[in-house]
Amino acid sequence: MRNYRSRHLRAGAVVAGISLFGMVAAFGTAPDSAEILEHQRVVVEQLRTASGTTEAADNAFFVREERIQRGDTVAALLARLGVQDEHAFSYLRQQPGTQPIFRQLRPGKLVTARTSESGELLALSFPLNGPNDQSLVVERRDGQLYSDERAFALSPRILMKSGEIRTSLFAATDSIGLPDSVAIQMADIFGGDIDFHRDLRKGDRFSIVYEMLFSQGHPVRSGRILAAEFINDGKAFSAIWFENEHGQGYYTADGKNIRKAFLRSPLEFSRVTSGFSHSRLHPIHQIWRAHKGVDYGAPIGTRVKATGDGIVDFAGKHGGYGNLVVIRHQGRFTTHYAHLNGFAQSLRKGMRVSQGDVIGYVGKTGWATGPHLHYEFRINNIHQNPLSLALPNAPPLTPEYMAEFRRRAEPLFFRLDHIRGMSLALLD
């Protein structure tokens, strides 16, 4: 043991010595201060500023986006956008082409501005009202402001929503963020099977696959419904959009045209007509009683639609009906629209109308104590109940198009199946 420890100590001493020698050698090879000074030279050179640095600073800008708020003024909107430019504000106020900015301050509209570091307006993009997807663009070029209208590029995205009715259709669609325009489309699509003013039930469910059009990553407006399913009082209705060079429309899974010869309801469906009570007190006898028609309570001026294609048989005053329109369809069918406040412009006897055309407006003329529409459906002048009458469909897809239809419909039905299984948005 003593020999082993002695050998170990000698080996450690050798290693330490080698390490120390290495350290000394390393220090010994570094030049001393005098030697370093001999090789130093002082060089003075004029350096120029890198090209573009000043220019880049001058071109610095900020981009801001703001949504118009209720009660906004142009001055308040520009201030939130970081615009501190009296000249630009004067330009907007004085130029005829920029006046839509002052007239179209619709809440929710997204406005974009590009400004310099000092708040000078470099560019402004203001979406215009209307169906043409255009923006009013104000730009500074060569120190001057110019304005023009430009179409903005739109890119479609497919979105999916699912909801459940608790009080009204619009309450349900609001709870899941579905645009009103899509809700109204849905009511139009299923309008031949479901009277959305009367038939909705608590617990009804719907699933929607639709397009939303985006510009620069922001939603601009909704597009077309591509697929929809509505379960009303336990009965399921589905629709798939299909178009080719020979036509377009909504069809069921087996290719049947979802369009009916007549709509269930003659009243244009909108937010103001959703959720109205439709029970009726007879205006003359002041008792609850059945009558040969269906009454729809709605505000004066609500638009009334023709429920089917036909020819105007009568348009004028008619006793207790007040202002009345009668449309004849396919010879033996007639529909009657009573108590109107007024008629659609240029409506006259003998005029041809199409399903969905506006023919008049809700009123309370004739024997009516409150604003409502009285609607009758007759076959060979015999009253029928339009709410329960089986209505014929438009022609189905022909066999030659079924393979193409199934190919396009399959991914849409897959999406409907997927969102049907998701948690439904419920309104408390």
Secondary structure, 3 states (H helix, E strand, C coil): CHHHHHHHHHHHHHHHHHHHHHHHHHHHHCCCHHHHHHHCCCCCCCCCCCCCHHHHHHCCEEEEEEECCCCCCHHHHHHHCCCCCHHHHHHHHHCHHHCHHHHCCCCCCEEEEEEECCCCEEEEEEECCCCCCEEEEEEEECCEEEEEEEECCCEEEEEEEEEECCCCHHHHHHHCCCCHHHHHHHHHHCCCCCCCCCCCCCCCEEEEEEEEEEECCEEEEEEEEEEEEEEECCEEEEEEEEEECCEEEEECCCCCECCECCCCCCECCCHHHCCCCCCCCCCCCCCCCCCCCEEEECCCCCEEECCCCEEEEEEEECHHHCEEEEEEECCCEEEEEEEEEEECCCCCCCCEECCCCEEEEEECCCCCCCCEEEEEEEECCEEECCCCCCCCECCCCCHHHHHHHHHHHHHHHHHHHHHHCCCCECCC
